[in-house]
Amino acid sequence: MSTSISQEKVISPSQMKLKQRSRYSQMRKIPPSPKDNRKKASNAASSDRSPRKDEVRSPRASTRRTSSSSPRSSPAIHTTTSPRIEPAVQKIEPVVQKPKDADELQTELQQQMLASLKEPDASLKALLDVLTDPTATHHRRVNACGAIKTLTLKKTNQIPLVRTAGVVSSLTTVLCTVAATEEERTRCINALMQLCIPEENWKIVYLFPHTAEALARNMADKYPQIRYAACLSTSFLAKKNRKEMASNRILMYAIARVIEVDKNGNLEKKSAKDKKVLIAARLCTLKMLLHLSKDKDVSPKLARMESITTALVTVANHMEKDANILCMATLTNLTRHPDNLNHLMFKVPKLASIFVTNVEGSEVECGKCALYALQNLSCDSNCRQELANTANLLGSVTKAAFKHDCPEQQLSALHTLKNLSDDPFNLVTMTNTPGCTATLLALANNSGSGMAQYLACDTLATLSHWLLTLSARKNTKLMGDEKDGAESGAKRVEMGRRTFETSTYQMWS
């Protein structure tokens, strides 16, 4: 008996899936519990914090999944990766700040200093108001100046007073006022001098706007006490304000007026006490210039300050001993900077003559400074001919080179001669100077002189080198009977070659 299965009872797999889906859709949906909601929220938060799988997947794994030969990948699915578009990165160019000049830095320091000042108390403010009040009487102003001067005499008050608003500015206002009397200026400049004594005040006092003007005005005052106090205050402030002072033309001009010798002879008309005070004021300014000349950055500015160099050359050898030494030491320090040599030699008249005068003088320290200055000037190739042609320079330097009792001066003089001999145009000048070659020969034969012997031999070797160079020109000339030329025994010889042949006049053999 054959059994047959009807086609209607057979259900295909696709129909089975459709029935299951319809059955699931008809079932009542169960709402999720709060616990499940919290679990989903935590999973979502952790997925946001953790990197994606595509980002963590290694390059090797990604190639394995997308490879067509892998059994896990379906050949019907083709994955395409779009190129990653990176955002354009804007290049931020660094802003190059220009270096600030000295005036801008000075202005910033002034603003910072003025902003940091503290306000004065009521009693001090009343005194300061009297100084700046134009309607105040003369006696009240004098008394106020005296009271402030008394406060500055106490050492514990000197630093706080400078950092109090209105103290220094009120003093400088009185000192800059043309109508101020001698008593007012005397007390104010003495008070300012007391404030300039502490080292902590040197920078801040000069930063006040009218300090330089007040000092310049009172350095040119006709009263000796006021001039001396202003010069002493300036010498204190110069220790920490070198560049600023050297750039201030008004202040430099006032200093030049202090050190110059008055053509009308005002120093002689003063009393003995006043004359001592004026001389002390000039010593203060000379010491200050010596201090400024020792700074490498300040030296070029000071050398190009015409009022200063002219004043130093004018007063040289016309002052007392201490002042002359300070003057020569300052000029010598100016020659230490290589950039100053050409300017000093050709722009400062009579400078080399002043050095020659001091070399020949009796003062040892001045002569030593002058020789050091000439040695420095002779290092510049442009100055050598001018120096060699200066009247009495080679003669005085030669005499100094022969002095065995002053070894420092002797070596400096020999160094100067050696530097001058490096210029071939000085050959004739040096050989024509009486005693120059003889002194060099004497020192070269003196075995006990040490360094002096070496310098003398070096100078002679340089001079002989120039002589040999000038004579050996490599030119030839026909010597002998030139009528018949080479047939009559004439020969062509080199000019300048040493032949060591003796020439006779009709000598019998």
Secondary structure, 3 states (H helix, E strand, C coil): CCCCCCCCCCCCHHHHHHHHHHHHHHCCCCCCCHHHHHHHHHHHHHHHHCCCHHHHCCHHHHHHHHCCCCCCCCCCCCCCCCCCCCCCCCCCCCCCCCCCCHHHHHHHHHHHHHHCCECCCHHHHHHHHHHHCCCCCHHHHHHHHHHHHHHHHCHHHHHHHHCECCHHHHHHHHHHCCCCCHHHHHHHHHHHHHHCCCHHHHHHHHHCCCHHHHHHHHHCCCCHHHHHHHHHHHHHHCCCCHHHHHHCHHHHHHHHHHHCCCCCCHHHHCCHHHHHHHHHHHHHHHHHHHHHHCCCCCHHHHHCCHHHHHHHHHHCCCCCHHHHHHHHHHHHHHCCCHHHHHHHHHHCCCHHHHHHHHHHCCCHHHHHHHHHHHHHHCCCCCCHHHHHCCCCHHHHHHHHHCCCCCHHHHHHHHHHHHHHHCCHHHHHHHHHCCCHHHHHHHHHCCHHHCHHHHHHHHHHHHHHHHHHHHHCCCCEEEECCCCCHHHHCCEEEECCCCCCCCCCCCCCC
